[in-house]
Amino acid sequence: MLAKKIAAEAAVEFVQSGMTVGLGTGSTAYYAIHKIAERVKEGLHIRTVASSRQSEELALQLGIPVVPLSGIQEIDVSIDGADEVDANYNLIKGGGGALLREKILAAHSKQFVVIADESKQVDRLGKFPLPVEIVPFAFNLTLLKLKALGCEPVVRIADGNTFISDNGNYIVDCAFGTIEDPAALEQQINAIPGVVENGLFTGMASAVIIGYEDGTTRRTDITR
């Protein structure tokens, strides 16, 4: 937990008064939201948009101003976690089921800051099953198309029921094994009718902050 916390707190240094800030979802983003709340209490003036109902509710509980996405045109910085980060700073995200909204926020952010603990670092993506958001209609046919790409797709279950995203869709966890070309696979998956979005975030990170259990962090700024 220490590694996640210190990475998250280091990322909040990107946030300055007057900014519109995107709030990620998940256990590492949780710490970032708490740190942002501390700074708001100290006088930081920002507005935020959230990538999930869970993050929005937490922000409001902590006194962070949250605005509707319909009221903004761009985001200054988004801070979010990752399930895997490869050597080229491509990501797998979606373990929390919010990958679609997370990708929308990241795509519309001037800076997308990724936070993770050292266990999330990999040479190549794929050990963590890739989450894919699909529409419920004819989902069995969508699964066949996903399987044809070389994975074992499994519809996510939570508390004994099919997991439903904030968008009313299913999440399918796809075990590909090692992903040799993340950018190509991202496009192949999204070309399948019935797929809404997938958890490959290729070429999107502006900075990656890795936290270590010894209390240190490593920040990498990425030039695209």
C-alpha angles and dihedrals in degrees: 000000000000092000093053093046097051093045090051094047092049090053092055087067086078090065118094134175114279094031131127106226130199115219118213129211132243142049097308095043086052090068092047091053091051091050091048088052090054090053092047089055088051091055107276109152112209141130123223142202121204132222094212142020088247093058093042092053092048092049093050091048089054094048099254114147110245121191131190116263088235088069098059137066101194141004122232096207137355121199119200143149131242137217091214135008118193131206091270093049095252113146145214111211135166104083087127093048097245099103097125096053091040091055092047091054093045092050092053096045126102086214128023110195116194121203126193143148121249093263090069094064115105136164091229131013124246112075087097109064110252113245116223123186114218136175115254093234110102089346091161089064091049089052090055091054091049091049089052088064089064106266139111105239119203124183107235117249124200125184090350095305136091107276112245119201124224085262094057094254137122125253117220118197108213120199104207100157113216111007107215098186112023096179093053093046091049089058095043093054094046090052091065112101107241095034113112099183141324135225099248108113104187123181093353106108118099093185136003122206117193120195123208130204090238088070098257131117134205120210122197120189111206126214114201 
